[in-house]
């Protein structure tokens, strides 16, 4: 087992070195090609009539009217606007940029860069690595901060780029325990919406958690923990998460005011209790 781990690590180092050598050769090759092209054009400048062609281009540019530049500027602005709208729609749906995806998944490997998820391969060999039924540890990314806010967009982006689950079962257990500690109490089982949310924190699938949160909101519209889960899991942008957190804050404040009104220590009862204590200290008995 140790020999197989060492050989796998050696193969990974060899592949990384080979990839670096190919990228350097690619850069030097591009530089040599550019220099060779410049020398070739300079040597064949007379047969190719470069000076005449350059003069014709200068004459054409000088004959252009301002209307052409206005039309060119307007056309470029329209194209830029369409690209921006497409990028925004793509980001709202997938939580990442289309241009970034193309550059990371297609252009970067061609330029000799490493793949997004290839840095961790080979450094964490699993115990059952030789067994075909088990998946290696690199198929799952350990999330070191399960309480990280605005993680819905990050998880969706990681799944979209790598095609892997962002959390392990161990991480999901930690997240469920922490969320139950911070956002639940012993009396939540008495309320149907909070009992639904107690089960929602234990779900591993993001869609199941989001569905449970909406189910809790259908049961009780002011369920603060449901808004917190939607802000963490469903919100793809900071503005969407802010809206959910504001709704959670309003729901929490409303629940706090209702609990204070139901308790005996309201402002009127507190004033009456103070008067009774003063009367008892003066007269030795309650009025």
Beta strands, then each sheet from edge to edge (+ up, - down):
end
